Amino acid sequence: MSLIQSWRWYGPNDPVSLSDIRQAGATAVVSALHQIPHGEVWPLDAIKERKAVIEAAGLEWLVVESVPVHESIKTRASDCERYLENYRKTLVNLSQCGLKIVCYNFMPVLDWTRTDLAHTLPNGAKALFFDWADLALFDRYVLEREDAHDFYPEEILKTAEDRFHVLSAARLQELSDIILMGVPTEKSMTLEGLRNSLAVYKTIGKRGLQANLVHFLRSIQDVCETEGMTMTIHPDDPPYPILGLPRIASNKDDLMYICDNVPEKFNGVCFCTGSLGAGKDNDLPDMLKAVGDRVHFAHLRNVKKDKSGNFYESDHLDGDVDMFRIMELLVEINKQRDSPIPFRPDHGHQMLDDLHKETNPGYSAIGRLKGLAELRGLEKAVERYSVK
């Protein structure tokens, strides 16, 4: 039983079509109803419509990514219960359509963060890039966070200051837009909104956010267990506190806390090698061994880091992540399952003809096709030749 090869699709407005996905060799689709505002119930008819479109193209909608967790749930605000009830109703509606795996994250406010969405590589392809000096520049000179100076090493602060004095207004605006964007296709954060959220999360802190995650999972537990749903939490991206916001899914200890405090089977992990791979102290094979029984979905991509912790998203088999060992472990874990684990090639370089097309950042067709082909070949090699 092989892993299931899947592909993220943003829906009918995605520049990458379902036909493209099928030609790439994927058999399953990872999708979400991005048109539904965060926190609102996903209507049953809308879920059925999306599923029918996917199946008409000869594919299966296998993983829901994501059903966003509203900020009121993450902060446990006074209206938290309203959004928890909406979340439970959405899970029931998804279950009625046969959709049983949900990927979500508990990152405060901004979701994943980069500083450059089109970093040019030596071969001319473009990749997503994270630069600490650019983040510090935004933090100090745009966001103007009060204690930003204490958050970064001196060499990063010096680089940020030097860069700020020569940065064009256009690049400064672009950097701000990228950081505030959060998730492609979803509403951007404002500076005022971010500042207000920072004040809230400063009070909550890491321990409070962990407790709020456990509260969220306990609040949906009955529905998940009744409906046979599996929740898979996506790691923090990058796996560090940023802009004063806490992170609770960044390393082995974090993932073990989540698994140990909610040990029931419905509580699972989406193992993202790119997010976790950006952590300088993260030993991914060791982490996968530790939480392997809770992994029900995988994002496979690679990163290359420098000594300052900056990183760019590299080719899937060429980076700091030992993708061969990860695939070995995934294949081994998969053999112990009653149903196969889906994975998707997470992100990809913008390359070849896609350099001249409008694409969602990280989600162009050709780069992911290349990544899926490499991962497919790696899995075949592992299945045939690995010594057990």
C-alpha distance (Angstrom), angle and dihedral (degrees) to the residues before:
residue distance angle dihedral
M1 . . .
S2 3.80 . .
L3 3.77 128.8 .
I4 3.79 115.3 -90.8
Q5 3.81 113.4 -106.7
S6 3.78 109.1 -139.7
W7 3.80 137.7 171.5
R8 3.79 133.5 -151.9
W9 3.79 115.5 -116.1
Y10 3.80 122.6 -174.6
G11 3.78 93.9 -156.9
P12 3.81 135.7 -103.7
N13 3.82 92.6 -27.3
D14 3.81 93.2 54.4
P15 3.84 110.4 116.2
V16 3.82 86.2 -138.8
S17 3.79 109.9 75.4
L18 3.78 129.6 -145.9
S19 3.80 87.0 -114.0
D20 3.80 88.9 57.1
I21 3.79 90.0 51.0
R22 3.77 93.1 51.2
Q23 3.80 91.6 48.3
A24 3.81 89.0 52.1
G25 3.80 88.1 62.3
A26 3.79 101.3 -108.6
T27 3.78 117.0 137.7
A28 3.80 99.5 -169.9
V29 3.79 135.2 50.0
V30 3.80 130.1 -141.0
S31 3.80 108.8 -154.1
A32 3.79 146.1 149.8
L33 3.79 139.7 -165.1
H34 3.78 97.0 -104.3
Q35 3.79 91.2 172.0
I36 3.80 90.9 69.8
P37 3.84 111.5 89.9
H38 3.80 115.2 -115.1
G39 3.77 111.5 -86.1
E40 3.79 97.4 18.9
V41 3.81 123.6 117.6
W42 3.79 115.5 -97.4
P43 3.83 104.9 -125.4
L44 3.78 115.8 -123.5
D45 3.80 92.2 -129.1
A46 3.82 92.2 53.2
I47 3.80 91.3 51.7
K48 3.80 91.1 48.5
E49 3.80 91.0 49.0
R50 3.82 92.8 52.2
K51 3.79 91.6 46.3
A52 3.81 92.1 49.7
V53 3.81 92.1 51.6
I54 3.80 91.2 51.3
E55 3.79 94.0 46.6
A56 3.81 92.1 47.0
A57 3.81 86.4 61.3
G58 3.80 90.9 55.8
L59 3.80 95.6 -103.3
E60 3.80 136.3 111.6
W61 3.79 125.9 -124.8
L62 3.78 97.4 -136.6
V63 3.82 108.1 157.1
V64 3.80 128.9 35.9
E65 3.80 108.9 -142.3
S66 2.89 111.2 -155.2
V67 3.76 134.1 2.5
P68 3.81 92.4 176.2
V69 3.79 117.7 -130.4
H70 3.80 107.6 -130.9
E71 3.80 117.7 -121.3
S72 3.81 89.7 -119.5
I73 3.81 87.9 64.2
K74 3.79 93.0 47.4
T75 3.80 91.6 50.1
R76 3.83 94.2 34.4
A77 3.78 90.2 -129.3
S78 3.79 125.0 -178.5
D79 3.81 91.9 -90.3
C80 3.82 93.0 47.6
E81 3.81 94.9 113.5
R82 3.80 92.2 57.7
Y83 3.80 90.8 58.1
L84 3.80 93.0 42.5
E85 3.79 89.3 54.8
N86 3.80 90.5 49.2
Y87 3.81 89.4 50.0
R88 3.80 91.5 51.5
K89 3.82 90.9 49.8
T90 3.80 90.4 50.7
L91 3.80 91.1 51.1
V92 3.80 90.6 51.9
N93 3.80 91.0 49.9
L94 3.79 91.4 49.2
S95 3.79 90.8 49.1
Q96 3.79 91.5 51.9
C97 3.81 86.7 58.2
G98 3.80 92.1 51.0
L99 3.80 94.7 -105.3
K100 3.79 107.1 138.4
I101 3.84 107.4 160.0
V102 3.80 119.9 73.4
C103 3.80 125.3 -176.7
Y104 3.80 116.9 -159.0
N105 3.78 140.1 155.5
F106 3.78 136.4 -141.3
M107 3.80 98.3 -151.3
P108 3.80 111.2 140.4
V109 3.79 119.4 -112.7
L110 3.82 103.4 -39.5
D111 3.79 107.5 46.5
W112 3.82 110.7 -159.1
T113 3.79 117.9 5.9
R114 3.80 133.9 -153.2
T115 3.79 133.0 162.3
D116 3.82 99.0 -149.5
L117 3.79 126.0 32.1
A118 3.82 95.5 -174.1
H119 3.81 108.4 39.9
T120 3.80 106.5 167.9
L121 3.81 114.7 -129.6
P122 3.83 124.0 -151.4
N123 3.82 90.6 -98.8
G124 3.82 92.6 53.9
A125 3.81 97.3 -105.3
K126 3.80 118.7 124.1
A127 3.80 128.3 -126.3
L128 3.79 140.2 -179.8
F129 3.80 112.8 -95.7
F130 3.80 137.3 -166.6
D131 3.81 119.3 -157.0
W132 3.82 120.1 -177.4
A133 3.81 92.9 -154.8
D134 3.80 91.2 55.4
L135 3.79 90.1 49.0
A136 3.82 90.7 48.9
L137 3.80 89.4 48.7
F138 3.80 90.6 54.3
D139 3.79 91.6 43.3
R140 3.81 95.9 51.8
Y141 3.80 104.7 31.3
V142 3.81 104.9 28.7
L143 3.79 106.8 25.0
E144 3.83 89.7 29.4
R145 3.79 92.6 -155.5
E146 3.79 109.3 -168.7
D147 3.81 99.0 -129.0
A148 3.81 98.1 30.5
H149 3.80 91.6 115.8
D150 3.81 91.1 64.8
F151 3.78 93.5 51.9
Y152 3.83 101.1 66.8
P153 3.82 136.0 54.8
E154 3.79 115.0 -101.7
E155 3.80 93.7 -110.5
I156 3.81 90.5 55.5
L157 3.81 91.4 48.7
K158 3.80 91.3 49.8
T159 3.79 92.3 50.0
A160 3.81 90.4 47.4
E161 3.82 91.8 50.9
D162 3.80 93.6 48.1
R163 3.78 91.0 46.5
F164 3.80 93.6 48.4
H165 3.81 92.7 57.2
V166 3.81 93.3 56.1
L167 3.81 99.9 33.2
S168 3.78 116.3 116.7
A169 3.78 119.2 -122.6
A170 3.79 89.1 -118.0
R171 3.82 93.4 54.9
L172 3.81 91.5 45.4
Q173 3.79 90.2 53.5
E174 3.80 90.9 45.8
L175 3.81 91.3 51.1
S176 3.79 91.3 50.0
D177 3.80 92.1 48.4
I178 3.81 91.7 50.1
I179 3.80 94.9 50.3
L180 3.80 94.1 43.8
M181 3.80 92.7 45.1
G182 3.80 95.8 80.5
V183 3.79 102.1 174.6
P184 3.82 126.5 17.0
T185 3.82 113.3 -109.1
E186 3.81 92.6 17.5
K187 3.79 130.5 98.9
S188 3.80 117.0 -77.7
M189 3.79 123.7 -124.4
T190 3.81 120.7 -115.0
L191 3.80 124.3 -133.8
E192 3.79 90.4 -116.2
G193 3.78 91.5 49.3
L194 3.79 91.4 48.7
R195 3.81 92.1 50.3
N196 3.80 90.8 50.7
S197 3.80 91.2 49.1
L198 3.80 91.7 49.0
A199 3.79 90.0 58.2
V200 3.81 90.7 51.6
Y201 3.81 94.8 47.6
K202 3.79 92.3 45.5
T203 3.79 86.3 65.6
I204 3.80 94.5 42.1
G205 3.80 97.0 47.7
K206 3.79 126.0 176.0
R207 3.81 96.1 -58.4
G208 3.77 92.0 49.8
L209 3.79 92.2 49.0
Q210 3.80 90.5 49.8
A211 3.79 89.8 51.9
N212 3.81 90.4 49.1
L213 3.81 90.4 52.2
V214 3.80 90.7 52.4
H215 3.83 89.0 48.0
F216 3.81 89.9 52.0
L217 3.80 92.9 50.1
R218 3.80 93.1 46.3
S219 3.79 89.5 48.9
I220 3.80 93.0 56.9
Q221 3.82 96.6 34.3
D222 3.80 97.6 98.4
V223 3.80 92.6 50.4
C224 3.81 92.4 46.0
E225 3.79 93.3 49.4
T226 3.81 94.3 43.5
E227 3.80 92.7 47.9
G228 3.81 97.0 37.8
M229 3.82 92.8 -117.8
T230 3.80 124.4 161.8
M231 3.81 120.0 -152.3
T232 3.81 117.0 -155.5
I233 3.79 117.9 -167.2
H234 3.79 117.2 -145.1
P235 3.83 116.1 -137.8
D236 3.78 122.3 -112.5
D237 3.78 115.0 -84.6
P238 2.97 110.5 -122.6
P239 3.81 95.5 17.6
Y240 3.80 94.5 -131.3
P241 3.81 135.8 84.9
I242 3.80 106.6 -94.3
L243 3.80 130.7 -165.8
G244 3.79 89.4 -4.0
L245 3.81 93.3 -57.8
P246 3.82 116.5 133.7
R247 3.81 123.1 -121.8
I248 3.80 125.1 -152.3
A249 3.82 105.9 175.0
S250 3.79 103.0 52.0
N251 3.81 108.2 106.6
K252 3.79 145.6 12.3
D253 3.79 94.5 -78.6
D254 3.81 90.9 51.8
L255 3.79 93.6 50.5
M256 3.80 92.0 45.7
Y257 3.81 89.7 51.2
I258 3.80 90.2 54.0
C259 3.79 93.1 47.1
D260 3.80 95.6 42.8
N261 3.80 96.1 46.8
V262 3.80 93.2 48.2
P263 3.81 102.6 28.4
E264 3.80 95.9 165.4
K265 3.81 116.5 118.6
F266 3.80 96.0 -113.6
N267 3.82 89.8 67.8
G268 3.79 108.0 83.1
V269 3.79 144.0 155.8
C270 3.78 134.7 -114.7
F271 3.80 101.4 -146.5
C272 3.81 106.1 -143.8
T273 3.79 110.9 -174.1
G274 3.79 93.2 -169.7
S275 3.79 96.6 53.3
L276 3.79 94.8 42.8
G277 3.81 91.9 38.2
A278 3.80 90.6 64.0
G279 3.80 89.2 66.3
K280 3.80 108.5 96.8
D281 3.82 94.0 -147.0
N282 3.80 98.6 39.2
D283 3.82 115.4 116.8
L284 3.78 99.6 -160.6
P285 3.83 99.4 -168.3
D286 3.80 89.1 50.5
M287 3.80 90.6 48.2
L288 3.79 92.4 48.9
K289 3.79 90.9 50.7
A290 3.80 89.9 50.9
V291 3.82 97.1 50.7
G292 3.80 100.5 21.7
D293 3.79 94.2 116.4
R294 3.83 88.5 58.3
V295 3.81 97.1 47.2
H296 3.81 110.8 107.1
F297 3.80 99.5 156.2
A298 3.80 134.8 26.6
H299 3.79 136.7 -156.4
L300 3.79 109.1 -158.1
R301 3.81 119.3 -161.1
N302 3.77 136.8 122.5
V303 3.78 138.2 -128.2
K304 3.78 138.0 -162.8
K305 3.81 117.8 -146.0
D306 3.79 131.7 -165.4
K307 3.81 127.8 -147.3
S308 3.82 91.6 -87.4
G309 3.79 92.8 55.0
N310 3.80 95.4 -106.8
F311 3.79 111.9 141.2
Y312 3.76 143.6 -176.1
E313 3.78 129.1 -160.2
S314 3.79 106.3 -101.8
D315 3.79 133.0 -168.6
H316 3.79 111.0 -58.4
L317 3.80 94.3 -109.7
D318 3.81 97.6 33.5
G319 3.78 116.0 69.1
D320 3.78 146.0 68.2
V321 3.80 92.9 -62.0
D322 3.81 114.4 88.7
M323 3.78 93.1 -132.3
F324 3.79 92.9 176.3
R325 3.79 91.5 59.3
I326 3.81 91.7 43.4
M327 3.80 90.7 52.6
E328 3.80 90.5 46.9
L329 3.78 90.5 54.9
L330 3.81 93.9 43.7
V331 3.80 91.4 51.8
E332 3.80 89.8 48.8
I333 3.82 92.5 48.5
N334 3.79 91.1 45.1
K335 3.81 91.5 57.1
Q336 3.78 88.9 61.7
R337 3.82 93.9 56.0
D338 3.77 131.6 93.0
S339 3.81 89.4 -143.5
P340 3.81 125.9 31.6
I341 3.80 123.6 -103.3
P342 3.81 115.8 -114.1
F343 3.79 120.3 -136.9
R344 3.75 133.0 179.3
P345 3.80 132.3 -158.6
D346 3.78 97.6 -107.6
H347 3.77 113.1 -140.9
G348 3.76 123.5 -27.5
H349 3.77 140.1 -155.9
Q350 3.77 120.4 -82.2
M351 3.78 100.4 -120.9
L352 3.81 146.6 149.0
D353 3.82 111.9 1.6
D354 3.80 91.5 -4.7
L355 3.81 89.0 70.1
H356 3.80 86.5 74.3
K357 3.81 96.9 45.4
E358 3.77 135.4 79.0
T359 3.80 108.6 -107.9
N360 3.77 138.4 168.2
P361 3.83 107.1 -100.2
G362 3.79 108.6 -88.9
Y363 3.79 92.8 1.7
S364 3.79 106.7 87.6
A365 3.81 115.9 135.8
I366 3.79 106.7 -121.8
G367 3.80 97.8 48.0
R368 3.79 91.4 51.3
L369 3.80 91.6 44.2
K370 3.81 87.4 55.6
G371 3.79 90.8 47.7
L372 3.79 93.7 48.3
A373 3.80 91.2 48.7
E374 3.80 91.0 51.9
L375 3.79 93.0 47.0
R376 3.81 92.2 45.7
G377 3.79 90.4 53.4
L378 3.79 91.5 45.8
E379 3.79 91.7 52.5
K380 3.82 91.6 49.7
A381 3.79 90.9 50.3
V382 3.80 92.2 48.4
E383 3.80 92.5 48.4
R384 3.80 92.5 50.9
Y385 3.78 105.5 36.2
S386 3.78 111.6 22.0
V387 3.79 114.4 115.8
K388 3.78 112.1 -130.5
